[in-house]
Amino acid sequence: MVQYDITPHSNQFNYKTNNNLAQVLEERERESMGNSLKCFNPSAISKSPPKELLPPWLSPSNPFSKSRKSAAAAAEPPKKTSEVFDDSYIKQQAQIATMLYQHHLQQNNGGASDLISILDRSVSTRSPLSSYSSSRNQKKFPKRSQSVSSSNPMSSLHLPHQDVGNDEQEKKHFVLVHGGGLGAWCWYKMIALLKEGKCKVDAIDLTGSGSNFCDINSITTLSHYAKPLTDFLANLPHDNKVILVGHDLGGACISHAMEMYPTKVSKAIYVAATMLCNDQSALDIFSQQACLSDINQRAQKFIYANGKQHQPTAIDFDKSLLEDFLFNRSPSKDVALASVSMRSVPFGPVTHKLSLSATNYGSIPRFYIKTDDDFAIPEPVQDAMIQSSPPKQVFHLKGSDHSPFFSKPQALYRLLTEISNIPEK
C-alpha cells in the first residue's frame, strides 16, 4: 500500500520506507517458520546449538531490540573460552595439590586406595585435559597394572612381581647331558626350543668335554667324568627338582647322578643312551652285542697313552666317518660343527660298573627315547637295555640318527615336553 504525504514536514511517511519495513517483517516471518520446520528435516539439524532460541522480535540479534550497551559489547572482540577453562583447571590442580599435601601429612594412613579415590573425586572426568592427563599417566605403567576395577581401584591391580613366583614354580627345569666326544654345544637347538617353550635349561659340559679342558687320558672313573653334573645337582636348592636328559654315554652319567641325588631329580630321560643295570658298564653292553655294524668298529680308534700293554685310555673318532656313523640324518652344517668341536672319549668311564639301588635310582621315573636309524647304538642294543631294565614308558623317534638333537630337533622337543607333563605318581 502506498501512502501519500498528509503533512508538509516531519509527520509524513515515505512510501519506500513503508514498503521496506513490510518486506523486513515478511522475511522475518518466513525465517521463523523455516526454523520451526527444521526439526522435521534430519539433514538440517546442526550438531552445534542454535544461535537464536527466541522469536525474531525478542531475539538479541534483532536490530530493533539492541540497546547501546549490547551494541558496545558486540563491538568488542569475543573473549577466548580457553581462559575460563584454564582458570577452572588451575583451581582443580590446586585442590589436588592441597589434598596430596594433607595426605602426606597423614603419613599414608589411608593407604594407596585412599589416594586414588582422592584423585578420582578431585579431577572431573568430563574435562578433556584431565582425561588426557590420566591417559598419559596410564601409559607409564606396565600392561598388567592397567586393569583397575571401577568399584575398588586396588582390587584388580596386578603388580609385575606378583605372578613371577608362580611362573617360576611352573617352569620345567631340564638338565641336558651330552654323549661321548660331544659337549654342551650339541644341544644348542634344544636349548633354544626349550627356552622358547618357557622352560629352564642347563647344558652340562662333562669333564674333558666342551669348555671343560683337561687331559682326557687322566679321566679313569665315571664319577670323575660326571663330576660337573653331580656338582650342579649338589648346588641346587633342596626344594628344586630337575629333569635329567642323557644322550649316549651321558645316560650312564645321569644314572650315577640319580643314585647320588635322588631328591633332586623328578624324571630321567634316556635319548639313545646307555641305560644300565646295577653292576653293569657301558662296555658290557657293547661287548655282548654281535649286531654292531662294521662302521661302528671302523669309526672308533683306541688311544694308548700308557702303552699298548695297558688298556686304552681314550677313544677317538675317524673324522672321515663321523657323518656316516653319528650324523647320517643330520644337516651338513651340524656335521661341520661336530667335526671341529668333538673331542676324544675317556675310556675309563666306559668300563666303570654302576652301583644302583632301588631306593635311590629306582625311585625316579625313567623314560627311553629310541632312535631307529642309529649306527652308534643300534635299535637291537636299545631294545636289550629296555628289556633288562624296563623304564616307565618308551617313545620311538622315527627317522632319527644317533643325534636327534641335530636330525629331529622339533620331534625331540615335543617328546621332552610331553614326558615332562606326565604326572608323577
C-alpha positions, 0 to 999 in steps of 0.5 A: 500500500502506498501512502501519500504525504498528509503533512508538509514536514516531519509527520509524513511517511515515505512510501519506500520506507513503508514498503521496506519495513513490510518486506523486513517483517515478511522475511522475518516471518518466513525465517521463523517458520523455516526454523520451526520446520527444521526439526522435521528435516534430519539433514538440517539439524546442526550438531552445534546449538542454535544461535537464536532460541527466541522469536525474531522480535525478542531475539538479541540479534534483532536490530530493533531490540539492541540497546547501546550497551549490547551494541558496545559489547558486540563491538568488542572482540569475543573473549577466548573460552580457553581462559575460563577453562584454564582458570577452572583447571588451575583451581582443580590442580590446586585442590589436588595439590592441597589434598596430596599435601594433607595426605602426606601429612597423614603419613599414608594412613589411608593407604594407596586406595585412599589416594586414588579415590582422592584423585578420582573425586578431585579431577572431573572426568568430563574435562578433556585435559584431565582425561588426557592427563590420566591417559598419559599417566596410564601409559607409564605403567606396565600392561598388567597394572592397567586393569583397575576395577571401577568399584575398588581401584586396588582390587584388580591391580596386578603388580609385575612381581606378583605372578613371577613366583608362580611362573617360576614354580611352573617352569620345567627345569631340564638338565641336558647331558651330552654323549661321548666326544660331544659337549654342551654345544650339541644341544644348542637347538634344544636349548633354544626350543626349550627356552622358547617353550618357557622352560629352564635349561642347563647344558652340562659340559662333562669333564674333558668335554666342551669348555671343560679342558683337561687331559682326557687320558687322566679321566679313569672313573665315571664319577670323575667324568660326571663330576660337573653334573653331580656338582650342579645337582649338589648346588641346587636348592633342596626344594628344586627338582630337575629333569635329567636328559642323557644322550649316549654315554651321558645316560650312564652319567645321569644314572650315577647322578640319580643314585647320588641325588635322588631328591633332586631329580623328578624324571630321567630321560634316556635319548639313545643312551646307555641305560644300565643295570646295577653292576653293569658298564657301558662296555658290557653292553657293547661287548655282548652285542654281535649286531654292531655294524662294521662302521661302528668298529671302523669309526672308533680308534683306541688311544694308548697313552700308557702303552699298548700293554695297558688298556686304552685310555681314550677313544677317538673318532675317524673324522672321515666317518663321523657323518656316516656313523653319528650324523647320517640324518643330520644337516651338513652344517651340524656335521661341520660343527661336530667335526671341529668341536668333538673331542676324544672319549675317556675310556675309563668311564666306559668300563666303570660298573654302576652301583644302583639301588632301588631306593635311590635310582629306582625311585625316579621315573625313567623314560627311553627315547629310541632312535631307529636309524642309529649306527652308534647304538643300534635299535637291537642294543636299545631294545636289550637295555629296555628289556633288562631294565624296563623304564616307565614308558618308551617313545620311538623317534622315527627317522632319527640318527644317533643325534636327534638333537641335530636330525629331529630337533622339533620331534625331540622337543615335543617328546621332552615336553610331553614326558615332562607333563606326565604326572608323577605318581 
